[in-house]
Amino acid sequence: MKQYKIVYRKSECIGAGACEAAFPEGWFFDRETSIATLKSPQAKKTAEREELIIDELQFDQFMESAQVCPVMIIEIYELETNKKVWPED
């Protein structure tokens, strides 16, 4: 089964909340700080960015949340090849 890496550049979030609206099981949007965060306890988090390894079962939902982000700060990479899947170059 393929695995993917979600890279969320949290420090660039503008607080639209579109990621949570598209995939509430994967994202939490804090209304007090107007910043989203990955819900998974496996996510690696710093003040600047968050990363999460997912499998094919979660790919479509995370892809949708990445595509609706108005500032395109959610990137998806194929883990094995490190090829960027979203956004396309």
N, CA, C and O atoms as a printed pandas DataFrame, in Angstrom:
     atom_number atom_name residue_name chain_id  residue_number  x_coord  y_coord  z_coord
0              1         N          MET        A               1    0.848   -1.187    0.000
1              2        CA          MET        A               1    0.000    0.000    0.000
2              3         C          MET        A               1    0.893    1.249    0.000
3              4         O          MET        A               1    1.847    1.351    0.771
4              5         N          LYS        A               2    0.559    2.182   -0.876
5              6        CA          LYS        A               2    1.336    3.415   -0.953
6              7         C          LYS        A               2    1.147    4.258    0.292
7              8         O          LYS        A               2    0.090    4.257    0.924
8              9         N          GLN        A               3    2.206    4.976    0.619
9             10        CA          GLN        A               3    2.145    5.933    1.717
10            11         C          GLN        A               3    2.501    7.312    1.180
11            12         O          GLN        A               3    3.213    7.461    0.187
12            13         N          TYR        A               4    1.978    8.310    1.875
13            14        CA          TYR        A               4    2.185    9.691    1.482
14            15         C          TYR        A               4    2.559   10.513    2.703
15            16         O          TYR        A               4    2.245   10.153    3.838
16            17         N          LYS        A               5    3.237   11.626    2.446
17            18        CA          LYS        A               5    3.583   12.547    3.528
18            19         C          LYS        A               5    2.833   13.858    3.292
19            20         O          LYS        A               5    2.931   14.465    2.225
20            21         N          ILE        A               6    2.088   14.275    4.305
21            22        CA          ILE        A               6    1.422   15.563    4.296
22            23         C          ILE        A               6    2.379   16.560    4.938
23            24         O          ILE        A               6    2.879   16.321    6.037
24            25         N          VAL        A               7    2.637   17.671    4.263
25            26        CA          VAL        A               7    3.466   18.735    4.816
26            27         C          VAL        A               7    2.602   19.992    4.838
27            28         O          VAL        A               7    2.202   20.510    3.795
28            29         N          TYR        A               8    2.328   20.464    6.034
29            30        CA          TYR        A               8    1.472   21.629    6.231
30            31         C          TYR        A               8    2.328   22.765    6.776
31            32         O          TYR        A               8    2.866   22.673    7.880
32            33         N          ARG        A               9    2.451   23.835    6.000
33            34        CA          ARG        A               9    3.261   24.983    6.420
34            35         C          ARG        A               9    2.391   25.877    7.310
35            36         O          ARG        A               9    1.863   26.901    6.877
36            37         N          LYS        A              10    2.267   25.459    8.541
37            38        CA          LYS        A              10    1.367   26.075    9.521
38            39         C          LYS        A              10    1.598   27.574    9.712
39            40         O          LYS        A              10    0.640   28.325    9.896
40            41         N          SER        A              11    2.829   28.008    9.672
41            42        CA          SER        A              11    3.136   29.420    9.907
42            43         C          SER        A              11    2.575   30.331    8.815
43            44         O          SER        A              11    2.506   31.547    8.992
44            45         N          GLU        A              12    2.174   29.741    7.688
45            46        CA          GLU        A              12    1.631   30.525    6.575
46            47         C          GLU        A              12    0.104   30.476    6.506
47            48         O          GLU        A              12   -0.493   31.017    5.577
48            49         N          CYS        A              13   -0.520   29.834    7.478
49            50        CA          CYS        A              13   -1.981   29.690    7.492
50            51         C          CYS        A              13   -2.646   31.061    7.645
51            52         O          CYS        A              13   -2.243   31.863    8.487
52            53         N          ILE        A              14   -3.675   31.322    6.816
53            54        CA          ILE        A              14   -4.399   32.600    6.890
54            55         C          ILE        A              14   -5.729   32.461    7.629
55            56         O          ILE        A              14   -6.460   33.440    7.776
56            57         N          GLY        A              15   -6.046   31.255    8.093
57            58        CA          GLY        A              15   -7.239   31.065    8.911
58            59         C          GLY        A              15   -8.548   30.939    8.161
59            60         O          GLY        A              15   -9.599   31.293    8.696
60            61         N          ALA        A              16   -8.511   30.446    6.941
61            62        CA          ALA        A              16   -9.743   30.279    6.164
62            63         C          ALA        A              16  -10.602   29.132    6.697
63            64         O          ALA        A              16  -11.828   29.183    6.603
64            65         N          GLY        A              17   -9.970   28.103    7.253
65            66        CA          GLY        A              17  -10.705   26.960    7.793
66            67         C          GLY        A              17  -11.223   25.996    6.743
67            68         O          GLY        A              17  -11.995   25.092    7.064
68            69         N          ALA        A              18  -10.814   26.171    5.497
69            70        CA          ALA        A              18  -11.297   25.317    4.412
70            71         C          ALA        A              18  -10.856   23.863    4.577
71            72         O          ALA        A              18  -11.596   22.950    4.212
72            73         N          CYS        A              19   -9.666   23.640    5.120
73            74        CA          CYS        A              19   -9.174   22.273    5.305
74            75         C          CYS        A              19  -10.084   21.494    6.253
75            76         O          CYS        A              19  -10.439   20.347    5.982
76            77         N          GLU        A              20  -10.454   22.122    7.358
77            78        CA          GLU        A              20  -11.346   21.444    8.308
78            79         C          GLU        A              20  -12.725   21.238    7.709
79            80         O          GLU        A              20  -13.338   20.193    7.922
80            81         N          ALA        A              21  -13.222   22.209    6.966
81            82        CA          ALA        A              21  -14.540   22.073    6.338
82            83         C          ALA        A              21  -14.560   20.904    5.350
83            84         O          ALA        A              21  -15.563   20.199    5.238
84            85         N          ALA        A              22  -13.456   20.704    4.640
85            86        CA          ALA        A              22  -13.366   19.623    3.661
86            87         C          ALA        A              22  -13.141   18.259    4.312
87            88         O          ALA        A              22  -13.632   17.247    3.813
88            89         N          PHE        A              23  -12.406   18.227    5.418
89            90        CA          PHE        A              23  -12.024   16.959    6.056
90            91         C          PHE        A              23  -11.930   17.147    7.575
91            92         O          PHE        A              23  -10.829   17.181    8.125
92            93         N          PRO        A              24  -13.073   17.269    8.252
93            94        CA          PRO        A              24  -13.056   17.523    9.699
94            95         C          PRO        A              24  -12.439   16.404   10.535
95            96         O          PRO        A              24  -12.022   16.638   11.669
96            97         N          GLU        A              25  -12.378   15.197    9.989
97            98        CA          GLU        A              25  -11.750   14.099   10.728
98            99         C          GLU        A              25  -10.230   14.238   10.741
99           100         O          GLU        A              25   -9.565   13.653   11.596
100          101         N          GLY        A              26   -9.671   15.008    9.800
101          102        CA          GLY        A              26   -8.226   15.132    9.694
102          103         C          GLY        A              26   -7.658   16.428   10.240
103          104         O          GLY        A              26   -6.472   16.509   10.560
104          105         N          TRP        A              27   -8.521   17.460   10.349
105          106        CA          TRP        A              27   -8.059   18.792   10.741
106          107         C          TRP        A              27   -8.885   19.358   11.876
107          108         O          TRP        A              27  -10.079   19.081   11.994
108          109         N          PHE        A              28   -8.231   20.161   12.714
109          110        CA          PHE        A              28   -8.921   20.935   13.745
110          111         C          PHE        A              28   -8.598   22.399   13.503
111          112         O          PHE        A              28   -7.431   22.784   13.426
112          113         N          PHE        A              29   -9.635   23.210   13.385
113          114        CA          PHE        A              29   -9.439   24.640   13.194
114          115         C          PHE        A              29   -9.747   25.343   14.502
115          116         O          PHE        A              29  -10.887   25.335   14.965
116          117         N          ASP        A              30   -8.737   25.948   15.095
117          118        CA          ASP        A              30   -8.884   26.646   16.370
118          119         C          ASP        A              30   -9.435   28.046   16.103
119          120         O          ASP        A              30   -8.744   28.898   15.543
120          121         N          ARG        A              31  -10.673   28.273   16.504
121          122        CA          ARG        A              31  -11.316   29.556   16.244
122          123         C          ARG        A              31  -10.675   30.706   17.031
123          124         O          ARG        A              31  -10.786   31.862   16.623
124          125         N          GLU        A              32  -10.020   30.411   18.131
125          126        CA          GLU        A              32   -9.366   31.463   18.924
126          127         C          GLU        A              32   -8.096   31.973   18.248
127          128         O          GLU        A              32   -7.837   33.177   18.239
128          129         N          THR        A              33   -7.306   31.061   17.684
129          130        CA          THR        A              33   -6.055   31.464   17.049
130          131         C          THR        A              33   -6.186   31.604   15.531
131          132         O          THR        A              33   -5.296   32.144   14.874
132          133         N          SER        A              34   -7.295   31.118   14.980
133          134        CA          SER        A              34   -7.528   31.097   13.526
134          135         C          SER        A              34   -6.440   30.330   12.785
135          136         O          SER        A              34   -6.017   30.724   11.698
136          137         N          ILE        A              35   -5.995   29.231   13.385
137          138        CA          ILE        A              35   -4.970   28.381   12.779
138          139         C          ILE        A              35   -5.453   26.929   12.832
139          140         O          ILE        A              35   -6.020   26.480   13.829
140          141         N          ALA        A              36   -5.216   26.217   11.746
141          142        CA          ALA        A              36   -5.555   24.798   11.690
142          143         C          ALA        A              36   -4.391   23.962   12.213
143          144         O          ALA        A              36   -3.247   24.415   12.259
144          145         N          THR        A              37   -4.711   22.734   12.604
145          146        CA          THR        A              37   -3.697   21.789   13.020
146          147         C          THR        A              37   -4.155   20.390   12.634
147          148         O          THR        A              37   -5.355   20.120   12.573
148          149         N          LEU        A              38   -3.197   19.496   12.374
149          150        CA          LEU        A              38   -3.537   18.114   12.071
150          151         C          LEU        A              38   -4.024   17.438   13.350
151          152         O          LEU        A              38   -3.428   17.612   14.413
152          153         N          LYS        A              39   -5.100   16.671   13.247
153          154        CA          LYS        A              39   -5.664   16.011   14.425
154          155         C          LYS        A              39   -4.865   14.795   14.888
155          156         O          LYS        A              39   -4.875   14.469   16.075
156          157         N          SER        A              40   -4.190   14.136   13.990
157          158        CA          SER        A              40   -3.526   12.878   14.311
158          159         C          SER        A              40   -2.441   13.046   15.371
159          160         O          SER        A              40   -1.607   13.946   15.274
160          161         N          PRO        A              41   -2.453   12.174   16.391
161          162        CA          PRO        A              41   -1.381   12.221   17.393
162          163         C          PRO        A              41   -0.027   11.791   16.815
163          164         O          PRO        A              41    1.004   12.014   17.450
164          165         N          GLN        A              42   -0.011   11.181   15.629
165          166        CA          GLN        A              42    1.241   10.770   14.992
166          167         C          GLN        A              42    1.908   11.926   14.227
167          168         O          GLN        A              42    3.041   11.786   13.767
168          169         N          ALA        A              43    1.227   13.039   14.091
169          170        CA          ALA        A              43    1.787   14.166   13.344
170          171         C          ALA        A              43    2.985   14.748   14.081
171          172         O          ALA        A              43    2.971   14.907   15.302
172          173         N          LYS        A              44    4.020   15.063   13.310
173          174        CA          LYS        A              44    5.186   15.753   13.859
174          175         C          LYS        A              44    4.908   17.238   13.740
175          176         O          LYS        A              44    4.640   17.738   12.648
176          177         N          LYS        A              45    4.970   17.954   14.873
177          178        CA          LYS        A              45    4.559   19.350   14.879
178          179         C          LYS        A              45    5.634   20.267   15.446
179          180         O          LYS        A              45    6.260   19.981   16.467
180          181         N          THR        A              46    5.822   21.383   14.739
181          182        CA          THR        A              46    6.629   22.486   15.240
182          183         C          THR        A              46    5.784   23.741   15.074
183          184         O          THR        A              46    4.667   23.673   14.564
184          185         N          ALA        A              47    6.298   24.866   15.493
185          186        CA          ALA        A              47    5.561   26.118   15.334
186          187         C          ALA        A              47    5.412   26.487   13.858
187          188         O          ALA        A              47    4.454   27.160   13.477
188          189         N          GLU        A              48    6.355   26.047   13.033
189          190        CA          GLU        A              48    6.376   26.417   11.614
190          191         C          GLU        A              48    5.595   25.468   10.717
191          192         O          GLU        A              48    4.943   25.898    9.766
192          193         N          ARG        A              49    5.662   24.164   11.026
193          194        CA          ARG        A              49    5.065   23.182   10.120
194          195         C          ARG        A              49    4.646   21.918   10.836
195          196         O          ARG        A              49    5.064   21.646   11.961
196          197         N          GLU        A              50    3.810   21.151   10.156
197          198        CA          GLU        A              50    3.372   19.858   10.651
198          199         C          GLU        A              50    3.520   18.844    9.525
199          200         O          GLU        A              50    3.319   19.168    8.354
200          201         N          GLU        A              51    3.876   17.611    9.888
201          202        CA          GLU        A              51    4.020   16.539    8.906
202          203         C          GLU        A              51    3.317   15.294    9.417
203          204         O          GLU        A              51    3.307   15.008   10.615
204          205         N          LEU        A              52    2.728   14.559    8.479
205          206        CA          LEU        A              52    2.006   13.343    8.829
206          207         C          LEU        A              52    2.149   12.344    7.694
207          208         O          LEU        A              52    1.991   12.692    6.524
208          209         N          ILE        A              53    2.450   11.098    8.047
209          210        CA          ILE        A              53    2.494   10.004    7.083
210          211         C          ILE        A              53    1.102    9.368    7.052
211          212         O          ILE        A              53    0.541    9.015    8.090
212          213         N          ILE        A              54    0.560    9.231    5.844
213          214        CA          ILE        A              54   -0.760    8.612    5.679
214          215         C          ILE        A              54   -0.661    7.488    4.661
215          216         O          ILE        A              54    0.360    7.344    3.989
216          217         N          ASP        A              55   -1.716    6.690    4.545
217          218        CA          ASP        A              55   -1.757    5.661    3.519
218          219         C          ASP        A              55   -2.850    5.994    2.507
219          220         O          ASP        A              55   -3.512    7.029    2.595
220          221         N          GLU        A              56   -3.018    5.103    1.559
221          222        CA          GLU        A              56   -3.976    5.334    0.477
222          223         C          GLU        A              56   -5.405    5.525    0.969
223          224         O          GLU        A              56   -6.200    6.197    0.311
224          225         N          LEU        A              57   -5.736    4.951    2.100
225          226        CA          LEU        A              57   -7.095    5.054    2.613
226          227         C          LEU        A              57   -7.471    6.482    2.990
227          228         O          LEU        A              57   -8.646    6.843    2.932
228          229         N          GLN        A              58   -6.501    7.293    3.371
229          230        CA          GLN        A              58   -6.753    8.686    3.755
230          231         C          GLN        A              58   -6.400    9.679    2.654
231          232         O          GLN        A              58   -6.652   10.877    2.787
232          233         N          PHE        A              59   -5.815    9.180    1.568
233          234        CA          PHE        A              59   -5.285   10.065    0.539
234          235         C          PHE        A              59   -6.343   11.004   -0.042
235          236         O          PHE        A              59   -6.112   12.211   -0.120
236          237         N          ASP        A              60   -7.485   10.482   -0.445
237          238        CA          ASP        A              60   -8.494   11.315   -1.099
238          239         C          ASP        A              60   -8.984   12.453   -0.208
239          240         O          ASP        A              60   -9.174   13.574   -0.680
240          241         N          GLN        A              61   -9.187   12.170    1.074
241          242        CA          GLN        A              61   -9.659   13.210    1.987
242          243         C          GLN        A              61   -8.609   14.292    2.196
243          244         O          GLN        A              61   -8.932   15.480    2.198
244          245         N          PHE        A              62   -7.351   13.889    2.371
245          246        CA          PHE        A              62   -6.298   14.887    2.539
246          247         C          PHE        A              62   -6.048   15.656    1.243
247          248         O          PHE        A              62   -5.726   16.843    1.278
248          249         N          MET        A              63   -6.194   14.984    0.104
249          250        CA          MET        A              63   -6.044   15.680   -1.171
250          251         C          MET        A              63   -7.132   16.750   -1.315
251          252         O          MET        A              63   -6.848   17.865   -1.750
252          253         N          GLU        A              64   -8.349   16.419   -0.958
253          254        CA          GLU        A              64   -9.422   17.412   -1.044
254          255         C          GLU        A              64   -9.142   18.601   -0.134
255          256         O          GLU        A              64   -9.336   19.749   -0.534
256          257         N          SER        A              65   -8.688   18.334    1.082
257          258        CA          SER        A              65   -8.400   19.444    2.003
258          259         C          SER        A              65   -7.235   20.294    1.494
259          260         O          SER        A              65   -7.226   21.507    1.699
260          261         N          ALA        A              66   -6.262   19.679    0.840
261          262        CA          ALA        A              66   -5.150   20.437    0.269
262          263         C          ALA        A              66   -5.613   21.288   -0.908
263          264         O          ALA        A              66   -5.171   22.425   -1.068
264          265         N          GLN        A              67   -6.486   20.747   -1.714
265          266        CA          GLN        A              67   -6.948   21.459   -2.903
266          267         C          GLN        A              67   -7.819   22.672   -2.579
267          268         O          GLN        A              67   -7.846   23.635   -3.345
268          269         N          VAL        A              68   -8.526   22.634   -1.456
269          270        CA          VAL        A              68   -9.393   23.777   -1.111
270          271         C          VAL        A              68   -8.660   24.858   -0.325
271          272         O          VAL        A              68   -9.217   25.932   -0.097
272          273         N          CYS        A              69   -7.441   24.600    0.088
273          274        CA          CYS        A              69   -6.669   25.606    0.823
274          275         C          CYS        A              69   -6.395   26.796   -0.101
275          276         O          CYS        A              69   -5.756   26.630   -1.140
276          277         N          PRO        A              70   -6.870   27.997    0.264
277          278        CA          PRO        A              70   -6.716   29.144   -0.636
278          279         C          PRO        A              70   -5.277   29.621   -0.815
279          280         O          PRO        A              70   -4.975   30.301   -1.795
280          281         N          VAL        A              71   -4.384   29.276    0.114
281          282        CA          VAL        A              71   -2.984   29.697   -0.021
282          283         C          VAL        A              71   -2.048   28.528   -0.357
283          284         O          VAL        A              71   -0.829   28.692   -0.387
284          285         N          MET        A              72   -2.620   27.365   -0.606
285          286        CA          MET        A              72   -1.885   26.175   -1.056
286          287         C          MET        A              72   -0.655   25.859   -0.194
287          288         O          MET        A              72    0.449   25.683   -0.708
288          289         N          ILE        A              73   -0.864   25.793    1.108
289          290        CA          ILE        A              73    0.247   25.506    2.016
290          291         C          ILE        A              73    0.212   24.079    2.566
291          292         O          ILE        A              73    0.938   23.744    3.502
292          293         N          ILE        A              74   -0.645   23.247    1.967
293          294        CA          ILE        A              74   -0.689   21.823    2.302
294          295         C          ILE        A              74   -0.130   21.076    1.102
295          296         O          ILE        A              74   -0.727   21.071    0.026
296          297         N          GLU        A              75    1.018   20.447    1.298
297          298        CA          GLU        A              75    1.673   19.709    0.223
298          299         C          GLU        A              75    1.566   18.216    0.511
299          300         O          GLU        A              75    1.537   17.788    1.664
300          301         N          ILE        A              76    1.509   17.434   -0.567
301          302        CA          ILE        A              76    1.447   15.979   -0.437
302          303         C          ILE        A              76    2.552   15.372   -1.287
303          304         O          ILE        A              76    2.699   15.707   -2.462
304          305         N          TYR        A              77    3.330   14.475   -0.683
305          306        CA          TYR        A              77    4.435   13.796   -1.356
306          307         C          TYR        A              77    4.218   12.288   -1.286
307          308         O          TYR        A              77    3.733   11.769   -0.281
308          309         N          GLU        A              78    4.576   11.596   -2.354
309          310        CA          GLU        A              78    4.612   10.143   -2.308
310          311         C          GLU        A              78    5.825    9.781   -1.460
311          312         O          GLU        A              78    6.939   10.204   -1.767
312          313         N          LEU        A              79    5.629    9.023   -0.424
313          314        CA          LEU        A              79    6.686    8.782    0.555
314          315         C          LEU        A              79    7.890    8.052   -0.039
315          316         O          LEU        A              79    9.031    8.441    0.213
316          317         N          GLU        A              80    7.656    7.014   -0.814
317          318        CA          GLU        A              80    8.752    6.191   -1.329
318          319         C          GLU        A              80    9.675    6.971   -2.267
319          320         O          GLU        A              80   10.895    6.824   -2.197
320          321         N          THR        A              81    9.102    7.798   -3.140
321          322        CA          THR        A              81    9.894    8.509   -4.137
322          323         C          THR        A              81   10.155    9.969   -3.757
323          324         O          THR        A              81   10.993   10.628   -4.373
324          325         N          ASN        A              82    9.451   10.470   -2.760
325          326        CA          ASN        A              82    9.483   11.873   -2.344
326          327         C          ASN        A              82    9.033   12.810   -3.476
327          328         O          ASN        A              82    9.380   13.991   -3.492
328          329         N          LYS        A              83    8.254   12.262   -4.420
329          330        CA          LYS        A              83    7.719   13.050   -5.526
330          331         C          LYS        A              83    6.503   13.838   -5.035
331          332         O          LYS        A              83    5.607   13.288   -4.394
332          333         N          LYS        A              84    6.492   15.127   -5.346
333          334        CA          LYS        A              84    5.367   15.964   -4.943
334          335         C          LYS        A              84    4.147   15.607   -5.781
335          336         O          LYS        A              84    4.192   15.604   -7.011
336          337         N          VAL        A              85    3.047   15.303   -5.077
337          338        CA          VAL        A              85    1.786   14.955   -5.730
338          339         C          VAL        A              85    0.896   16.197   -5.803
339          340         O          VAL        A              85    0.167   16.388   -6.777
340          341         N          TRP        A              86    0.960   17.034   -4.774
341          342        CA          TRP        A              86    0.167   18.262   -4.727
342          343         C          TRP        A              86    0.903   19.344   -3.955
343          344         O          TRP        A              86    1.521   19.011   -2.944
344          345         N          PRO        A              87    0.887   20.596   -4.344
345          346        CA          PRO        A              87    0.390   21.043   -5.652
346          347         C          PRO        A              87    1.362   20.656   -6.743
347          348         O          PRO        A              87    2.564   20.525   -6.510
348          349         N          GLU        A              88    0.833   20.477   -7.927
349          350        CA          GLU        A              88    1.685   20.118   -9.054
350          351         C          GLU        A              88    2.553   21.304   -9.444
351          352         O          GLU        A              88    2.114   22.454   -9.422
352          353         N          ASP        A              89    3.771   21.005   -9.794
353          354        CA          ASP        A              89    4.699   22.075  -10.214
354          355         C          ASP        A              89    4.397   22.554  -11.611
355          356         O          ASP        A              89    5.077   23.446  -12.118
